[in-house]
Amino acid sequence: YHFICFAVENNSFHLIYCPTDNMVADTLTKPLPIIKVKHFTSALRLRSD
């Protein structure tokens, strides 16, 4: 946390807001409706064999 705050204060990088609809990793961390699961797994190029 402190490393990120220090880096932002020194303009090493800029944080930007990322809407939930663009957070493809959400499919790995929380329950989602099946339509979002399919969309995110496709975006991550995951598949079941």
C-alpha positions in Angstrom: 0.0 0.0 0.0 2.7 2.5 1.0 4.7 1.7 -2.1 1.8 2.5 -4.4 1.0 5.7 -2.6 4.7 6.8 -2.8 4.8 5.9 -6.5 1.6 7.8 -7.3 2.8 10.9 -5.4 6.1 10.8 -7.4 4.2 10.5 -10.7 5.8 7.2 -11.4 2.5 6.0 -12.8 -1.2 7.0 -12.7 -4.1 5.0 -11.4 -7.2 4.9 -13.6 -10.7 3.6 -12.8 -11.6 0.3 -14.4 -15.3 -0.5 -14.5 -16.5 -3.8 -13.2 -17.6 -4.8 -16.7 -13.9 -4.7 -17.7 -12.5 -6.7 -14.8 -12.0 -10.1 -16.4 -10.3 -11.5 -13.3 -13.7 -11.2 -11.5 -14.7 -14.6 -12.9 -11.9 -16.1 -10.8 -12.8 -14.3 -7.6 -16.6 -14.0 -7.1 -19.9 -15.5 -8.2 -21.2 -13.9 -11.4 -24.2 -14.5 -13.7 -23.4 -17.1 -16.4 -23.4 -14.5 -19.2 -20.5 -12.6 -17.5 -18.7 -15.8 -16.7 -18.8 -16.8 -20.4 -17.7 -13.3 -21.5 -14.8 -13.1 -19.1 -13.6 -16.7 -19.7 -13.6 -16.0 -23.4 -11.7 -12.7 -22.8 -9.1 -14.7 -20.7 -9.0 -17.4 -23.4 -9.9 -20.0 -20.9 -11.7 -23.2 -22.0 -12.7 -26.6 -20.6 -11.6 -29.8 -22.3 
